[in-house]
Structures are given as structure tokens and as C-alpha cells.
Amino acid sequence: MQTEILKNLQYILGEKGFLSGTDVHSGYHTDSRGIGEVKPEVVLRPASTEDVSQIMSICHAASQPVVVQGGLTGLVLGARPQHGEIVITFERMNKVENIDVNAGIITVQAGAPLQIVQETAEAHDMTYPLDLGSRGSCNIGGNLATNAGGNRVIRYGMTRDLTLGVEAVLADGTIVNSLNGFIKNNTGYDLKQLFVGSEGTLGLITRASLRLFPKPKTQVVAFCAASNFDAVSNLMIHMQSTLGADLSAFEVIWAKTYDAIITDVAGIKAPIAMGHAFYVLIEMMGSDPNGDTEKFETSLAQAMEQGMIVDAVLSRSNAEIDAFWGVRDGMAHAMGMQQPAVGFDISLSISEMKNIEAVLLDRLQAVIGEVRLFIGGHLADGNLHLVAKAVGDEPQPKEQIQEIVYDWVGEVGGSISAEHGIGMLKRAYLGQSRNTAELALMRTLKQALDPKNILNPGRVFSIQANDLQ
């Protein structure tokens, strides 16, 4: 790395903004799973968009690659530094700048933790509905860069649906300010969508204007058991038709996963006994304190009468709501405890979900022997999380497992990444979900906005030297 570049960056950022040597601790190169063998030589901590602009101007002139970091909670190796990359972290740009309750807008810097944004909205009797298990650690910039989904997509949509505008810095240091407060704004290209979901490969998001909603006056949660997938599918349709827009979550856990949550995750108590085929968490958020619980109970009773559910427990307090959601959040912990294993984040049609366990077990076991599958996720938006563990194999036959699962996802027209992104982990399989024309257009955008390939290089797809000529 050129000494002159480092001197210029150090001069711009000062002592607090420029870290090197022993000051670069493992938190800057190790992700949430403890993966990260490449220690960066330099970590940059900008305090403003102007700082980011100057950083990129210097790096662009020198063709110096950078990798941007938020909370390092990603699961696809997108923010983990590679050899020769300078780390840019937004940990100093963590402020909530403004909240406009009347307009339903909150403006935040990229490094603001999701939980702080949620709590700020709550303090104003509003809600920012994006919710993830990593809410205390993940940053808004990372949520935007990966178009995070989470638990309430069925009602509020993905992160891009909650984003009114962004400010971003391009590879050459140009600041693009598209911070606006309009839901309707048909004035040419929607530039913010270039950056939301692009995983930092087209520009670095520094600030964002996000949508807020009035805080629901009621929240009711039920934890249910069903005997087969058809019953689960019918239950979802029933709850959507009877609760309408007040249905805010419909989460499903397969039996083996539920057993692992209850058995292996500390502090989790079973709301319903083990032994059923499927478990469903249903949440309603409404505006009628007097009628919502009754409406919810009536809908559940109808489902019980029609055989869609065989058991159900209804929340009677905030503590019970937290406990039910604790079981759902415990799914990530239970899956993580299966390591070494291979994890997946996929989207499928509801019809394909019915046979996922049987089909994948058959295909995997035909090639690699005994396999355990753990499945669960956000059924109503088509997103499942899956962990496959080859029994007795050390290390896991990771590439074989990935090829089998992703080949099947491609066959049935699914997505290899529902909400985690591509990063470096999934780029070899991107063609299973994107056709040749789509991939070509993505590369065209990358080459137009980052002609020297210095923004998160190697993430999403690889760019070869001759592609830039």
C-alpha cells in the first residue's frame, strides 16, 4: 500500500479516524461467526459524508480497493476484508439526525444501529418496522446495502420499501444526495434503488431517509401447532383473509428445528409440546384495543374448527409476546449450534415448500449419506432458512451440499438469497437465480459507476481486468 496514500488519509481523518497496527483489532476483520483471517493494514473511521467523499477521491486516484463495514452481522462474507483492501467503517457516523412525526420520516446516518432507530421511533409513538434478530448490532447502512428483510415483510415490505431516499458516495468521491421525503416522486430514475441491495458495490450509503408508521395500539401473538404443510398453507390464507393488513407476521418452524430450539437453546421454554409436524407464530398488530384480541381469537377458533391447527396458545401479556418471539429468534441460535453445517437463505413458492424436506433429504443422502435438515422461516413472504448437516463428516462436504441445494432451488425457480445478499459466499451460484441478460446489465452498472473496481471488489460477482477495458 502506497505510503503517500496513507499519509493523505491520515491527514484528512485525524487520529480518531485512522487506525493501523495494534489499533486494528479483530472486530474489524472477524464477522459474527468468527470468520476473518485477513487483518487489514488500515481501518478508516469517517465522521461525515465529506470525509467519505475525500477518502474515495484519494482511493479512486490510486486504484486502491476498499471494503465497507457496518455491524459485521452479515452471513455472506460481504464485509470481511480481503488482502490489500482498506476497511471503511461507519461506526462514527451513528446518529439519528432528525425525526418528523407528521411526515412519518426519520433521517439517520449509515452507522446508526437498527435498535436505536427503532427505539427513537418508539419514543415518538411511531414505529420503524424493520426487525431482525441482530437488531442490537446491525447498522442501517448494512440493512440498506443488503435490502434486509426480517420478521414483518408480509405487512411492511423489505428495506427498500421503507426507504424514501439515500445519500451515497460514488467510487470517485462524488456525493449523490437523493434524500427526499416523498413516497411519490416520478422524476426520472429512482436513484436510491441503485444503492439499496447493491452490497456496497455501486456506492457507499452514508445517510438515509426512512419511513415511519404510527405505532400499533395492539399486538397479539399466537403460537400454534399443525399436523401437515397443507394445513399450514390453509392457515396462512385464512389469517390473511380474516385479519387483512393487520396480519404482521406468519413464521413457520419445522419439527426438527423446533425440537432443537427447545432442547438446545438456553432460556427457551416450549409454548407447545414437541411432537407436532409444524409450529406457527402468528402476529397481529392493530389499532382497536377493544376489538383486536376478540377478532384474533375468533379467527384462531375458526382455524381450529376447520382442522388447520391442532393446538394454540394466545399471548396474554407483553412477557408472553416476548417469550413466543424468543422461540422464533431461537431458531437462528439452534441452527448455529449445528456447526459444522451449511446454511441457506432461500425463497420458494409456497407449493415447493411442501416437499422441501423430503426432496432435499433424498437428493443429499443419495450423494453424501446421512443428513439432518433444519428448516424454518417467514412463510408468508416465501423465505426459508435452512441448515444441512452431514452426520459424521468432518469437515462438511460444503461444496457438494451447496451444489445440490442450489441446483434444486434453480430448478424450481427460487432465489438462492432471499434476504442475506450474495457477498462472496454465493456468487458462484448467482446464475441459478439470475439470467444472462440480468447478469450482463449488473456488470454494466458496476463498470459505469465503479470503473476501477475498487468498491467491495469480488462481492456479488467477479470483475476481470479485461472487463474494465
N, C-alpha and C positions, 0 to 999 in steps of 0.2 A: 504494500500500500504506500502510495507516494507521501513523503514527509510534508511536502508543501500543502497537499490537500488537508492533512490532519491539522496543520498549524492554522490554516484558514478556518476550518470548522471549529477549532478550539477558541479562536479569537471571537467568532460570532456568538458562540453559545456560552462562553464563560465556564467557570469551574463547576457550577451545578449542572450544566448541560452537556458536559463532555466527560465520559468515563473511559478509562483504559487501565490496563494492568490488573492489579488485585481488586480494583473497584468494580470490575466486571464479574459479578458473582453468578452462580449457577442459575439464578432466576431469569437471566437474560438469554439462556440457551437451552433450558430444560423445560419441556412442556408439562401439562398436568399429569401425564403418565410416566414422568421421569425420563423421557427420551430426549437426548440432546448432547451428542458427543463433540460437536464443533463449538469451541469457545470463540466468540468474536473478538477481534483485536480492539474494536472501538464500539461504544454504545452512545448514541446521541439522544439527548432528552430536551427537545424543543419546548419552549413555553408559549409559543404563539404560532399562528399561521405564517406570519412573516419569517419566523425562524425556519419553518419547514421549507418555505419558498427559497430562502438563501441556501439551505442545505442541498436542496435538489438542483439548484443552479450550479453549485460547485461540483456536485457528483455527476451531473449530466456533462459538464465540460470535460471531465476527466474519465467519462465512461465507467464510473465507479458504481457497482451494484449495491443496492440496499434491500433490507428486509424490514418490514414494518411490524410492530408488535402492539397488541392490546393487553389483555389479561392472560394470554397464553393458555387459554382453556380449549382451544381448537383441537380437533381429533384427526386432522388430515395432514399434519406436518407443514402447514402453510406458513407459520410464523417462526419456525425453527431455523436459525441461521445456517447457511452453508459456507464453505470455505471462500474467503475473500470478500464476504458481504459485510457491510456496515449495518448495525442494528439501529433503527429509529423507533423509539418507544414514546407513546403519548401519555406516559404516567404523570407528567407535569401539566398536561392540558386536560384537566379533570373537572372543570367547573360546569355547573348549571348556570347559564348566563342570564336567562330570562324565562318567565312563565306568564302566559297571557291566558287567563281562565276564560274570558269571554270569547276569545278566538279559538280556544282549545289547542294551543301551541306551546311547546316547551323547546327552548333553544339551548343546546348543550355542546360542549367540546367533546372531541372524539374519545378522550381518555376517561370520561365520566363512567363510573361503574353503573351497570344496569340497575342494581338495587337502590342506589342513591337517586336515580331518576324516578324510579317507582315511588320511593318514599317522599320525594319532593312533590310529586303529583298528588299523593295521598294527603299530604299536609294542606293542600288547597282543595280538598274534597273532589279531586279528579283521579283518573287512573291512566297510567301508561300500560297498556295491556300485554305487551311482550313479556313472557315469563319463561325462564329457563332454570334448570337445576343449578347452573353455575352463576346465578344472578348476583351473588356477592363478589364474584371475581371477574367475570367477563365485562368488557367495556363496550360502550355504544358503538365506537368505531369498528370494532370487530363484528358486532351484531350486523352493522350495515354492510361491511365488506363481504360477509358470508350470507347475507339475507337470511338471518336466523329465523327459525320458525317457532318452536316451543309448544306450550300446552294449550293455547287458546286461538289457534289459527282458524278453527271452524267458525269462530264469531268475528274476529278482528283481522284476520289475514296474516301474511308474513311481514317481515320487517319493511320490505319495500312498500307495502300497503299503508304503513304507519309513518312513512317519510314524506314530508312536504317539500323539503329542499335540503341540499347539502352544499358545503363549501369544500373544494378539493384543490390540491396542488398537483399539477402535471409533472411529468418526468423532467422537464426543462426548468421547473420552478414557477411556471405560470400559475397564478391563482384564478380559479374559476369559482365565482361566487354565485351560486344558484339557490341561496337561502330565501325562500319566499313562503308566504303563509296562505297560499291558495290551493284549495282542492281542485278547482278548475283553472287551468292555465294552458290553453292550447295555442301557445306562441312558438311554434316550431318544435324542434326535437326536445324531448324530455331528458335534459342532460343529466339530471341526478341519477337516472336509471342506468347510465353508462358505468357509474361507480358502485351502486348498490349491487352486491353479489359478484363483483369482479375480483374479489380477493386481493385487492391492492395491486393488481397488475396493470391498471389503466390510469390510476391516480391515487393520491393519498387523501382520504377524507379527514378533514380537520374539525369541522363543525357541522351540526345538523339541526334542522327544524322538524320536530316530531309531533304527531297528532296525539292529543289527549281526548279523553272521553269522560263524561260525568261519571263519578263513582257510583257503581250499582248500590242500591239500597238494601238488596237482599242477596244472599249467597247460600244456596242449598246444595249439598253433595250427597250422593248415594253411592254405596259400594255394593255391587251385585254379583251374582254367580249365574252362569248359563251352562247348559248341558251340551251345546254344539254351536258351530260357527253360524249356521243359518239362523239360529235364534238370536245371536249377537247382531247379525246384519239386520234382521227384522226389528230388533230393539232400537237400533240406531235410527231407522226410518220412522219408527213410532215416536221416538222422543223428538226428532226434528219436526214432525208434523204437529205434535201436541204442544211443544214449548216454543217453536218458531225461533226467532232471533235471540231469545233468552237462553238457549242452549249454548253454553260457553266451552264445554269440554266433554269429550267422549273418548276415554282411554281404555285400552283393552290389554290384558295380560294373559298369556298362555299359561297352562297349568304348571309346567316345569319351571317357568320363570317365577311364578307366584310362590311355589314351594321353596325356591332358592331365596327369595326375599324374606319370607317368614323364618326360614331355618337359619340363614347365614348372616343377615344384616342386623347388627346390634340395635336395640331400641325399638324394633318394629313388632307390633302386636297384630295378630290376624283379625281383621274385622269380620271375616267369614272363614269357616273351617276349610282346610285343604281337602282336596278330593274331587273338586269340580273341574270341568274341562276348560272353562274360560271365566275370567273375572273382569268386571267392567266398572270404571269410575265415571260417573255422570255428574256434571256440574251445571247448575242453572244460576244465572245472575240476572236479577230483575229489578223492577222499580216499584213494586207493590208489596210492602211489608205485610199487609193484611191478607193478601191472596196468593202470593207466590208459592209458599210452602204447601198450601192446600192443592194448588194446581199441580205441583210436582208430585205430591203423594197420589193424586188421582191418576196421573199418567203412569206412575210405577205400579199402582194397583191393577190398572188395565193390562199392563205388560205381564204381570204375574198371572192374571186370569187367562191370558192367551198363551201361556206357556213359554214366553220369551225369557223369563228369568225364573230360577228355582229358589233363590234366596236373595234378600236385600236388607241392607242396614242404612237408615237415613240419619244424616247428621242432625244433632240437636243443640250443638254449641260450636263456637269457633274452635275449641280444642279438638272436637271430633272432626271438623273440616280439615284441620292441620294434620290430624292422625291419618285420615284417609289419603290425603295428598302425600303424606310421608311414605305410605306404602308405594304409591306410584313413583315418587322420586327415588325410592329404594331400589327400583329396577336397575338404574344405572350402577348403583353400588354392587348389586348382586351379579350383574353381568361382568363388572370389573373384577370381581373376586374369582372369576373363572380362568383368569390368566394363568398360563399362556393360552390364548384363544384368538380367534379372528372376528372382529366386529364389523357390522354393516349398518348402514343408514339408507334405506331404500324406499321408493314409492311404487305402489302397485295399485291396480284396480281392485275393488272390493272382491270381485269374483275370483281373482287369482289368489287372494289372501286365504281363501277357504282351504286350499290344498298345499299351502307353502310348506308346512311341516312335513307332510308325507312325501311330497315331491323332492324336497332338498335332502331329506334323510336318505331316500332311495338313491339319489344321484351321488351323494357324498360317500355313503357307505359302500357303494359299488366300486369306488376307486381307492378309498383310504381306510376302510374298516370302520370300527365303531365310532360314532359321532354323537355328541349331545348338542341339542339346539335349544336356545333360549330366545323367546320371541315376545315382543310387546310393542305398544306404541299408540300413535294418535290415529285411530282407525278412521275417523270421520274425514280427515284430510288425506288419507291414503298412505301415511308414513308409518313404516315399521322399523324398529330397531331389532337387530338380530346378532346373536353371538353363536359361532360354531366352534366346538371344541373337539378335536380328535383325541379320543381316550388313549392314554398310554404313550402318545407320541411326544418326544422332547428333542428338538423344538418342534413346533407345529408345522405341518406341511402348508404353510400360509399361501403360497402361490397357487397350489392346486385347489385349495378351498376357495380362494378368491375367483379363480377362473370358472369353477363350476357354478358358484352362486351368481356371478355377474353374467355369465353366459345365459343362464335361465332368466335373469331379470331382463336382459336384452331380448330374448325370445318372446316374452310376454308383453313387451312394450313398456316396461317400467323405467324408473330412474335409478341410476347407481348411487345417487346422492340426493336425498330429499331435503336436507337442511344443514348438513355439515360442510358442504363445499367439496372441492376437488383437491386442492393443495398439491402436494407431491405424491400423496399416498394413492390416489385414484386416477391419476392422469393416464395411465396405460389402458384404462378401461373406459375412458370418456366416449370412445366411439360406439359403445354399446347403447348410449342414450342420445347421442348427437350424430346427425348425418353429415356427409361430406361437405355439403354446401354450408351448413351451420358452422362447422369447424373452420372452413375457409374464411367465413365472414368474421369469426372471432379473431383469427390471426391478422386479418386486415385491420381490424380495430386496434389490436395490440401494436402492430407496426406503425400505424398512423400516430398513436398517442405516446408510444414509447419506442422510438426507432432504434435506440441503442440497447434496448432490452435490459434496463437497469432496475426496474420496479418489480420486486418479488420474482426474479427470473426463475424459470423452471416450475413455477406454480401454474396449475390448470393444464398447461401444455408446454412442451419444449419448443424453443425457437432456435433454429440452427443459424450459423453465421451467414450462410448463403441466402437465408430468408430475408435478411436485412439489407441486402444489396439492391 
